[in-house]
Amino acid sequence: MEYFPDSDRRKMKEDFRKLRQGNRSVREYEREFTHLVNCVPGMVHTDRDRADYFERGLRPEIFKIISALKLKSFEEVLDRALWVERGNAIAREERESFDREKGKKRTTSGAGDSRALNDPSVSTVTAEVSGTPGMCDLRRESSSGSLFTKGR
């Protein structure tokens, strides 16, 4: 084990207490966590302590799932956190792919919609709230500009 001056050891203890996954991957977080555990003896006494400290530092979306599993060992927490992270990445990729496809369809169908807005031969329907609750007037404007009121 390396020797660290007291000031460095205190700093590492503080870093350990504040350590959070943040934007890092689970694997990157685990490397720093393990480094600090090894450099500051006495912070973690059992494997269960190590698992608990590590779990508490995970990002909230991973922590919620892992904490519900009530895992007892560091190895289990790390393994499940890696699985959850991978599952989240796959779900995110699928959602982004779906949104891209949806955007392409919207752009294609949107061209027809904009033509309807600019074409004077297409009539438009406007709903106006009448004085009677639950009733409305449907007014149709023809291409000539005259209004027709549809009966209530």
Secondary structure, 3 states (H helix, E strand, C coil): CCCCCHHHHHHHHHHHHHCCCCCCCHHHHHHHHHHHHHHCCCCCCCHHHHHHHHHHHCCHHHHHHHHHHCCCCHHHHHHHHHHHHHHHHHHHHHHHHHHHHHHHHHHHHHHHHHHHHHCCCCCEEEEEECCCCCCEEEEEECCCCCEEEECC
